[in-house]
Amino acid sequence: MDVYLPIANLSVNGLWIVALGGLTGILSGLFGVGGGFLTTPLLIFYGVPPTVAAASASTQVTGASVTGVIAHSSRKGVDYRMGGVMVAGGVLGSGIGALLFNFFRAIGQIDVVINALYVILLGSIGLLMAKESLGILRGDAAKQAPRRRHHPLVASLPMRWRFYRSGLYISPLAPLLVGVVVGILTMLMGVGGGFILVPAMLYILGMSANVVVGTSLYNILFVTMATTMMHSLTTKAVDIVLVFLLLLGSVTGAQIGSQIAVKAKPEILRLVLAAIVLVIAFRMFLGLFYQPDEIYTVYPL
């Protein structure tokens, strides 16, 4: 079933795009990540221009996050106060990201920047997650000293607030800055930012694990909404047909993922996510240096 994408200016198999959206939704419900880290590279591999892939993926992540937030909220798994502070930072970050996006596109380097960011961030995070998950599965975690509640720099920041559901008494400046970074990445890479946000919430802010996924999705929901608005008003790279196809699968997938997350072992889930992240990072790395035999190909339509 071929469908024409007006902004991307190419035809795609609609069923494949819906299936990709479903996979994104499952990841969203399982790990608290928006799934854009997977959607954007796969769309690029399929032939969608990186600018359109990034802008459309961030829009689709919004839909995938809605159902995930509802599912986790029903289990009291969302810290709304913490999420609100992060959303404020994310909206600010999306504005900064829009300026950077337009700058790199103006100098003709936006495709390279998007690919390079994926390689660096996904490679680093995938290795850290894999190392930790393997350590836990081998039983090394029991031999290690207990982890700090939150990073020392977070503890040194002024003006502390109580975040009751997360079990924290820290400065709101810490989650605000985390939100800014996620907003910039969302704008540039079309990701929800969950693959950065979830580790930051666990290891920098020291949040309780039972609210990390839900709060991450809450933040992703509003930040991707702001990013969609920014892309629509500035880059004009959102392909609504592509977004609709992705949403068809992701809304259902998010519900399936959230149900699996309740029953599966967290260590196994993190190891699977790490493997997926590393495979995508390696493929993106190859794409930075691979050059086809024929750079330009002409064929009859």
BALOBA-1460 file (C-alpha; in Angstrom, 3 decimals):
// residues 301
<rec num="1" residu="m" x="0.000" y="0.000" z="0.000"/>
<rec num="2" residu="d" x="1.954" y="2.994" z="-1.301"/>
<rec num="3" residu="v" x="1.296" y="6.389" z="0.282"/>
<rec num="4" residu="y" x="2.728" y="9.695" z="-0.959"/>
<rec num="5" residu="l" x="4.401" y="11.967" z="1.610"/>
<rec num="6" residu="p" x="4.005" y="15.575" z="0.394"/>
<rec num="7" residu="i" x="6.724" y="17.215" z="2.526"/>
<rec num="8" residu="a" x="9.251" y="14.372" z="2.165"/>
<rec num="9" residu="n" x="8.336" y="14.199" z="-1.549"/>
<rec num="10" residu="l" x="8.418" y="10.402" z="-1.871"/>
<rec num="11" residu="s" x="6.139" y="7.363" z="-1.742"/>
<rec num="12" residu="v" x="6.352" y="4.849" z="1.107"/>
<rec num="13" residu="n" x="4.712" y="1.569" z="2.057"/>
<rec num="14" residu="g" x="2.019" y="2.676" z="4.512"/>
<rec num="15" residu="l" x="1.871" y="-0.667" z="6.329"/>
<rec num="16" residu="w" x="5.594" y="-0.586" z="7.075"/>
<rec num="17" residu="i" x="5.309" y="2.921" z="8.516"/>
<rec num="18" residu="v" x="2.353" y="1.866" z="10.722"/>
<rec num="19" residu="a" x="4.379" y="-1.133" z="11.951"/>
<rec num="20" residu="l" x="7.302" y="1.168" z="12.736"/>
<rec num="21" residu="g" x="4.934" y="3.362" z="14.759"/>
<rec num="22" residu="g" x="3.754" y="0.293" z="16.678"/>
<rec num="23" residu="l" x="7.327" y="-0.633" z="17.574"/>
<rec num="24" residu="t" x="7.942" y="2.943" z="18.739"/>
<rec num="25" residu="g" x="4.850" y="2.819" z="20.938"/>
<rec num="26" residu="i" x="5.907" y="-0.451" z="22.570"/>
<rec num="27" residu="l" x="9.322" y="1.023" z="23.414"/>
<rec num="28" residu="s" x="7.603" y="4.116" z="24.803"/>
<rec num="29" residu="g" x="5.494" y="2.083" z="27.210"/>
<rec num="30" residu="l" x="8.337" y="-0.267" z="28.155"/>
<rec num="31" residu="f" x="11.185" y="2.115" z="28.857"/>
<rec num="32" residu="g" x="9.687" y="5.594" z="29.245"/>
<rec num="33" residu="v" x="11.445" y="6.776" z="26.101"/>
<rec num="34" residu="g" x="9.538" y="8.509" z="23.360"/>
<rec num="35" residu="g" x="10.852" y="6.087" z="20.752"/>
<rec num="36" residu="g" x="12.057" y="8.856" z="18.459"/>
<rec num="37" residu="f" x="15.632" y="7.625" z="18.899"/>
<rec num="38" residu="l" x="14.521" y="4.573" z="16.898"/>
<rec num="39" residu="t" x="11.947" y="6.182" z="14.601"/>
<rec num="40" residu="t" x="14.190" y="8.905" z="13.181"/>
<rec num="41" residu="p" x="17.119" y="6.627" z="12.168"/>
<rec num="42" residu="l" x="14.794" y="4.005" z="10.655"/>
<rec num="43" residu="l" x="12.974" y="6.668" z="8.643"/>
<rec num="44" residu="i" x="16.348" y="7.946" z="7.418"/>
<rec num="45" residu="f" x="17.373" y="4.385" z="6.463"/>
<rec num="46" residu="y" x="14.068" y="4.091" z="4.578"/>
<rec num="47" residu="g" x="14.933" y="7.175" z="2.506"/>
<rec num="48" residu="v" x="13.063" y="9.977" z="4.291"/>
<rec num="49" residu="p" x="15.194" y="13.179" z="4.425"/>
<rec num="50" residu="p" x="16.757" y="13.642" z="7.906"/>
<rec num="51" residu="t" x="15.109" y="17.036" z="8.437"/>
<rec num="52" residu="v" x="11.626" y="15.647" z="7.717"/>
<rec num="53" residu="a" x="12.331" y="12.482" z="9.723"/>
<rec num="54" residu="a" x="13.422" y="14.462" z="12.796"/>
<rec num="55" residu="a" x="10.524" y="16.936" z="12.661"/>
<rec num="56" residu="s" x="7.848" y="14.298" z="11.998"/>
<rec num="57" residu="a" x="9.194" y="11.829" z="14.572"/>
<rec num="58" residu="s" x="9.007" y="14.402" z="17.354"/>
<rec num="59" residu="t" x="5.354" y="15.023" z="16.429"/>
<rec num="60" residu="q" x="4.564" y="11.308" z="16.440"/>
<rec num="61" residu="v" x="6.230" y="10.858" z="19.836"/>
<rec num="62" residu="t" x="3.582" y="13.176" z="21.300"/>
<rec num="63" residu="g" x="0.820" y="10.723" z="20.423"/>
<rec num="64" residu="a" x="2.766" y="7.730" z="21.693"/>
<rec num="65" residu="s" x="3.389" y="9.492" z="25.015"/>
<rec num="66" residu="v" x="-0.279" y="10.345" z="25.684"/>
<rec num="67" residu="t" x="-1.403" y="6.763" z="26.177"/>
<rec num="68" residu="g" x="1.758" y="5.925" z="28.128"/>
<rec num="69" residu="v" x="1.171" y="8.796" z="30.581"/>
<rec num="70" residu="i" x="-2.446" y="7.727" z="31.104"/>
<rec num="71" residu="a" x="-1.406" y="4.142" z="31.849"/>
<rec num="72" residu="h" x="1.316" y="5.129" z="34.346"/>
<rec num="73" residu="s" x="-0.791" y="7.845" z="35.951"/>
<rec num="74" residu="s" x="-3.455" y="5.293" z="36.848"/>
<rec num="75" residu="r" x="-0.769" y="3.470" z="38.882"/>
<rec num="76" residu="k" x="0.436" y="6.730" z="40.555"/>
<rec num="77" residu="g" x="3.663" y="6.509" z="38.587"/>
<rec num="78" residu="v" x="3.948" y="10.186" z="37.593"/>
<rec num="79" residu="d" x="5.550" y="12.991" z="39.659"/>
<rec num="80" residu="y" x="3.656" y="15.964" z="38.229"/>
<rec num="81" residu="r" x="5.647" y="18.583" z="40.125"/>
<rec num="82" residu="m" x="8.984" y="17.251" z="38.910"/>
<rec num="83" residu="g" x="7.547" y="16.831" z="35.424"/>
<rec num="84" residu="g" x="6.260" y="20.419" z="35.390"/>
<rec num="85" residu="v" x="9.718" y="21.825" z="36.164"/>
<rec num="86" residu="m" x="11.270" y="19.683" z="33.421"/>
<rec num="87" residu="v" x="8.595" y="20.747" z="30.936"/>
<rec num="88" residu="a" x="9.436" y="24.413" z="31.601"/>
<rec num="89" residu="g" x="13.083" y="23.681" z="30.847"/>
<rec num="90" residu="g" x="12.127" y="21.612" z="27.804"/>
<rec num="91" residu="v" x="10.086" y="24.420" z="26.260"/>
<rec num="92" residu="l" x="13.033" y="26.797" z="26.726"/>
<rec num="93" residu="g" x="15.380" y="24.197" z="25.249"/>
<rec num="94" residu="s" x="13.160" y="23.659" z="22.196"/>
<rec num="95" residu="g" x="13.412" y="27.380" z="21.421"/>
<rec num="96" residu="i" x="17.212" y="27.190" z="21.609"/>
<rec num="97" residu="g" x="17.136" y="24.022" z="19.502"/>
<rec num="98" residu="a" x="15.057" y="25.759" z="16.814"/>
<rec num="99" residu="l" x="17.735" y="28.442" z="16.460"/>
<rec num="100" residu="l" x="20.463" y="25.800" z="16.187"/>
<rec num="101" residu="f" x="18.419" y="23.743" z="13.687"/>
<rec num="102" residu="n" x="17.969" y="26.737" z="11.381"/>
<rec num="103" residu="f" x="21.632" y="27.702" z="11.718"/>
<rec num="104" residu="f" x="22.958" y="24.267" z="10.743"/>
<rec num="105" residu="r" x="20.429" y="23.973" z="7.921"/>
<rec num="106" residu="a" x="21.461" y="27.397" z="6.595"/>
<rec num="107" residu="i" x="25.102" y="26.287" z="6.341"/>
<rec num="108" residu="g" x="24.092" y="22.938" z="4.817"/>
<rec num="109" residu="q" x="25.268" y="20.726" z="7.691"/>
<rec num="110" residu="i" x="22.032" y="19.728" z="9.444"/>
<rec num="111" residu="d" x="22.058" y="16.143" z="8.066"/>
<rec num="112" residu="v" x="25.615" y="15.586" z="9.310"/>
<rec num="113" residu="v" x="24.816" y="17.119" z="12.708"/>
<rec num="114" residu="i" x="21.748" y="14.886" z="13.194"/>
<rec num="115" residu="n" x="23.691" y="11.720" z="12.299"/>
<rec num="116" residu="a" x="26.717" y="12.661" z="14.427"/>
<rec num="117" residu="l" x="24.551" y="13.413" z="17.471"/>
<rec num="118" residu="y" x="22.913" y="10.004" z="17.182"/>
<rec num="119" residu="v" x="26.271" y="8.230" z="16.997"/>
<rec num="120" residu="i" x="27.735" y="10.051" z="20.015"/>
<rec num="121" residu="l" x="24.715" y="9.980" z="22.304"/>
<rec num="122" residu="l" x="23.358" y="6.545" z="21.462"/>
<rec num="123" residu="g" x="26.807" y="4.950" z="21.546"/>
<rec num="124" residu="s" x="27.662" y="6.425" z="24.952"/>
<rec num="125" residu="i" x="24.339" y="5.667" z="26.588"/>
<rec num="126" residu="g" x="24.100" y="2.180" z="25.082"/>
<rec num="127" residu="l" x="27.514" y="1.203" z="26.457"/>
<rec num="128" residu="l" x="26.729" y="2.553" z="29.946"/>
<rec num="129" residu="m" x="23.358" y="0.805" z="30.081"/>
<rec num="130" residu="a" x="24.811" y="-2.481" z="28.835"/>
<rec num="131" residu="k" x="27.647" y="-2.351" z="31.372"/>
<rec num="132" residu="e" x="25.283" y="-1.700" z="34.287"/>
<rec num="133" residu="s" x="22.721" y="-4.313" z="33.226"/>
<rec num="134" residu="l" x="25.350" y="-7.022" z="32.754"/>
<rec num="135" residu="g" x="26.851" y="-6.146" z="36.133"/>
<rec num="136" residu="i" x="23.486" y="-6.529" z="37.863"/>
<rec num="137" residu="l" x="22.747" y="-9.828" z="36.098"/>
<rec num="138" residu="r" x="26.166" y="-11.193" z="37.168"/>
<rec num="139" residu="g" x="25.495" y="-10.141" z="40.751"/>
<rec num="140" residu="d" x="28.241" y="-7.515" z="40.814"/>
<rec num="141" residu="a" x="25.838" y="-4.862" z="42.114"/>
<rec num="142" residu="a" x="25.641" y="-6.579" z="45.501"/>
<rec num="143" residu="k" x="29.423" y="-6.223" z="45.925"/>
<rec num="144" residu="q" x="29.471" y="-2.511" z="45.119"/>
<rec num="145" residu="a" x="29.057" y="0.365" z="47.544"/>
<rec num="146" residu="p" x="25.534" y="1.793" z="47.630"/>
<rec num="147" residu="r" x="24.847" y="4.481" z="45.026"/>
<rec num="148" residu="r" x="24.388" y="8.109" z="46.097"/>
<rec num="149" residu="r" x="20.831" y="9.341" z="46.330"/>
<rec num="150" residu="h" x="21.654" y="12.082" z="43.825"/>
<rec num="151" residu="h" x="24.736" y="13.684" z="42.253"/>
<rec num="152" residu="p" x="26.857" y="15.936" z="44.545"/>
<rec num="153" residu="l" x="26.396" y="18.905" z="42.194"/>
<rec num="154" residu="v" x="22.626" y="18.581" z="42.557"/>
<rec num="155" residu="a" x="22.969" y="18.587" z="46.335"/>
<rec num="156" residu="s" x="24.984" y="21.838" z="46.201"/>
<rec num="157" residu="l" x="22.371" y="23.852" z="44.270"/>
<rec num="158" residu="p" x="20.339" y="26.450" z="46.227"/>
<rec num="159" residu="m" x="16.578" y="26.943" z="46.716"/>
<rec num="160" residu="r" x="15.422" y="23.403" z="47.476"/>
<rec num="161" residu="w" x="11.911" y="22.075" z="46.867"/>
<rec num="162" residu="r" x="10.245" y="18.908" z="48.053"/>
<rec num="163" residu="f" x="9.211" y="16.451" z="45.333"/>
<rec num="164" residu="y" x="7.134" y="14.070" z="47.426"/>
<rec num="165" residu="r" x="6.325" y="11.409" z="44.849"/>
<rec num="166" residu="s" x="9.978" y="11.153" z="43.796"/>
<rec num="167" residu="g" x="11.128" y="11.163" z="47.420"/>
<rec num="168" residu="l" x="13.516" y="14.095" z="46.851"/>
<rec num="169" residu="y" x="14.422" y="17.400" z="48.498"/>
<rec num="170" residu="i" x="16.540" y="19.154" z="45.847"/>
<rec num="171" residu="s" x="16.829" y="22.429" z="43.932"/>
<rec num="172" residu="p" x="14.408" y="22.794" z="40.990"/>
<rec num="173" residu="l" x="17.354" y="24.168" z="38.981"/>
<rec num="174" residu="a" x="18.637" y="20.612" z="38.461"/>
<rec num="175" residu="p" x="15.525" y="19.214" z="36.699"/>
<rec num="176" residu="l" x="15.122" y="22.558" z="34.894"/>
<rec num="177" residu="l" x="18.594" y="22.224" z="33.323"/>
<rec num="178" residu="v" x="17.934" y="18.573" z="32.466"/>
<rec num="179" residu="g" x="14.743" y="19.712" z="30.722"/>
<rec num="180" residu="v" x="16.627" y="22.349" z="28.701"/>
<rec num="181" residu="v" x="19.086" y="19.733" z="27.386"/>
<rec num="182" residu="v" x="16.227" y="17.381" z="26.478"/>
<rec num="183" residu="g" x="14.380" y="20.203" z="24.684"/>
<rec num="184" residu="i" x="17.413" y="21.010" z="22.534"/>
<rec num="185" residu="l" x="17.918" y="17.339" z="21.621"/>
<rec num="186" residu="t" x="14.220" y="16.925" z="20.836"/>
<rec num="187" residu="m" x="14.356" y="19.807" z="18.381"/>
<rec num="188" residu="l" x="17.577" y="18.719" z="16.688"/>
<rec num="189" residu="m" x="17.109" y="14.954" z="16.620"/>
<rec num="190" residu="g" x="13.352" y="14.353" z="16.626"/>
<rec num="191" residu="v" x="13.654" y="12.301" z="19.808"/>
<rec num="192" residu="g" x="11.480" y="12.451" z="22.872"/>
<rec num="193" residu="g" x="14.688" y="12.670" z="24.881"/>
<rec num="194" residu="g" x="13.740" y="9.755" z="27.134"/>
<rec num="195" residu="f" x="16.977" y="7.891" z="26.403"/>
<rec num="196" residu="i" x="18.776" y="10.864" z="27.995"/>
<rec num="197" residu="l" x="16.070" y="11.752" z="30.503"/>
<rec num="198" residu="v" x="15.595" y="8.341" z="32.143"/>
<rec num="199" residu="p" x="19.305" y="7.834" z="33.049"/>
<rec num="200" residu="a" x="19.536" y="11.490" z="34.183"/>
<rec num="201" residu="m" x="16.509" y="11.089" z="36.458"/>
<rec num="202" residu="l" x="17.943" y="7.913" z="37.985"/>
<rec num="203" residu="y" x="21.635" y="8.737" z="38.333"/>
<rec num="204" residu="i" x="21.796" y="12.546" z="38.496"/>
<rec num="205" residu="l" x="18.556" y="13.520" z="40.211"/>
<rec num="206" residu="g" x="18.246" y="10.249" z="42.157"/>
<rec num="207" residu="m" x="14.504" y="9.854" z="41.575"/>
<rec num="208" residu="s" x="12.562" y="6.846" z="42.815"/>
<rec num="209" residu="a" x="12.513" y="4.159" z="40.118"/>
<rec num="210" residu="n" x="8.752" y="3.630" z="40.303"/>
<rec num="211" residu="v" x="7.997" y="7.144" z="38.988"/>
<rec num="212" residu="v" x="10.835" y="7.548" z="36.480"/>
<rec num="213" residu="v" x="9.094" y="6.060" z="33.431"/>
<rec num="214" residu="g" x="5.779" y="7.850" z="33.961"/>
<rec num="215" residu="t" x="7.412" y="11.221" z="34.715"/>
<rec num="216" residu="s" x="9.672" y="10.834" z="31.687"/>
<rec num="217" residu="l" x="6.650" y="10.276" z="29.430"/>
<rec num="218" residu="y" x="4.854" y="13.256" z="31.019"/>
<rec num="219" residu="n" x="7.822" y="15.491" z="30.195"/>
<rec num="220" residu="i" x="8.171" y="14.047" z="26.688"/>
<rec num="221" residu="l" x="4.485" y="14.674" z="25.982"/>
<rec num="222" residu="f" x="4.645" y="18.431" z="26.519"/>
<rec num="223" residu="v" x="8.158" y="18.996" z="25.183"/>
<rec num="224" residu="t" x="7.348" y="17.254" z="21.892"/>
<rec num="225" residu="m" x="4.164" y="19.340" z="21.642"/>
<rec num="226" residu="a" x="6.283" y="22.499" z="21.955"/>
<rec num="227" residu="t" x="8.814" y="21.098" z="19.475"/>
<rec num="228" residu="t" x="6.073" y="20.357" z="16.954"/>
<rec num="229" residu="m" x="4.920" y="23.959" z="17.174"/>
<rec num="230" residu="m" x="8.500" y="25.186" z="16.715"/>
<rec num="231" residu="h" x="9.048" y="22.975" z="13.676"/>
<rec num="232" residu="s" x="5.713" y="23.991" z="12.142"/>
<rec num="233" residu="l" x="6.445" y="27.699" z="12.541"/>
<rec num="234" residu="t" x="10.167" y="27.713" z="11.704"/>
<rec num="235" residu="t" x="11.496" y="24.701" z="9.748"/>
<rec num="236" residu="k" x="8.132" y="23.680" z="8.160"/>
<rec num="237" residu="a" x="9.458" y="20.106" z="7.936"/>
<rec num="238" residu="v" x="6.551" y="18.250" z="9.608"/>
<rec num="239" residu="d" x="4.937" y="15.781" z="7.188"/>
<rec num="240" residu="i" x="1.405" y="15.306" z="8.564"/>
<rec num="241" residu="v" x="0.754" y="12.200" z="6.416"/>
<rec num="242" residu="l" x="3.861" y="10.511" z="7.792"/>
<rec num="243" residu="v" x="2.903" y="11.523" z="11.338"/>
<rec num="244" residu="f" x="-0.609" y="10.087" z="10.934"/>
<rec num="245" residu="l" x="0.726" y="6.717" z="9.767"/>
<rec num="246" residu="l" x="3.170" y="6.531" z="12.668"/>
<rec num="247" residu="l" x="0.472" y="7.455" z="15.176"/>
<rec num="248" residu="l" x="-1.818" y="4.652" z="13.987"/>
<rec num="249" residu="g" x="0.651" y="2.109" z="15.316"/>
<rec num="250" residu="s" x="2.210" y="3.961" z="18.248"/>
<rec num="251" residu="v" x="-0.957" y="4.657" z="20.236"/>
<rec num="252" residu="t" x="-1.755" y="0.944" z="20.464"/>
<rec num="253" residu="g" x="1.882" y="-0.023" z="20.946"/>
<rec num="254" residu="a" x="2.283" y="2.227" z="24.003"/>
<rec num="255" residu="q" x="-0.491" y="0.394" z="25.836"/>
<rec num="256" residu="i" x="1.068" y="-2.992" z="25.041"/>
<rec num="257" residu="g" x="4.491" y="-1.789" z="26.196"/>
<rec num="258" residu="s" x="3.202" y="-0.437" z="29.515"/>
<rec num="259" residu="q" x="1.567" y="-3.813" z="30.288"/>
<rec num="260" residu="i" x="4.771" y="-5.721" z="29.502"/>
<rec num="261" residu="a" x="6.813" y="-3.323" z="31.667"/>
<rec num="262" residu="v" x="4.828" y="-4.307" z="34.773"/>
<rec num="263" residu="k" x="5.697" y="-8.010" z="34.397"/>
<rec num="264" residu="a" x="9.234" y="-8.016" z="32.959"/>
<rec num="265" residu="k" x="12.522" y="-7.805" z="34.920"/>
<rec num="266" residu="p" x="13.983" y="-4.258" z="34.726"/>
<rec num="267" residu="e" x="17.548" y="-5.538" z="34.230"/>
<rec num="268" residu="i" x="16.547" y="-7.594" z="31.196"/>
<rec num="269" residu="l" x="14.590" y="-4.665" z="29.726"/>
<rec num="270" residu="r" x="17.572" y="-2.313" z="30.131"/>
<rec num="271" residu="l" x="19.897" y="-4.833" z="28.481"/>
<rec num="272" residu="v" x="17.532" y="-5.228" z="25.510"/>
<rec num="273" residu="l" x="17.239" y="-1.449" z="25.157"/>
<rec num="274" residu="a" x="21.037" y="-1.105" z="25.333"/>
<rec num="275" residu="a" x="21.458" y="-3.656" z="22.533"/>
<rec num="276" residu="i" x="18.928" y="-1.836" z="20.327"/>
<rec num="277" residu="v" x="20.610" y="1.516" z="20.992"/>
<rec num="278" residu="l" x="24.098" y="0.181" z="20.148"/>
<rec num="279" residu="v" x="22.950" y="-1.430" z="16.889"/>
<rec num="280" residu="i" x="21.355" y="1.828" z="15.729"/>
<rec num="281" residu="a" x="24.428" y="3.856" z="16.768"/>
<rec num="282" residu="f" x="26.698" y="1.533" z="14.772"/>
<rec num="283" residu="r" x="24.471" y="1.771" z="11.692"/>
<rec num="284" residu="m" x="24.405" y="5.577" z="11.943"/>
<rec num="285" residu="f" x="28.205" y="5.588" z="12.304"/>
<rec num="286" residu="l" x="28.575" y="3.609" z="9.085"/>
<rec num="287" residu="g" x="26.222" y="6.043" z="7.358"/>
<rec num="288" residu="l" x="28.534" y="8.971" z="8.132"/>
<rec num="289" residu="f" x="31.338" y="7.459" z="6.045"/>
<rec num="290" residu="y" x="29.582" y="5.230" z="3.521"/>
<rec num="291" residu="q" x="29.510" y="6.589" z="-0.027"/>
<rec num="292" residu="p" x="27.533" y="4.800" z="-2.758"/>
<rec num="293" residu="d" x="29.207" y="3.846" z="-6.044"/>
<rec num="294" residu="e" x="26.882" y="6.213" z="-7.879"/>
<rec num="295" residu="i" x="26.198" y="9.403" z="-5.951"/>
<rec num="296" residu="y" x="23.623" y="10.522" z="-8.502"/>
<rec num="297" residu="t" x="21.299" y="8.047" z="-10.209"/>
<rec num="298" residu="v" x="18.878" y="8.887" z="-13.034"/>
<rec num="299" residu="y" x="16.076" y="6.470" z="-13.910"/>
<rec num="300" residu="p" x="12.706" y="6.742" z="-15.687"/>
<rec num="301" residu="l" x="9.628" y="7.218" z="-13.482"/>
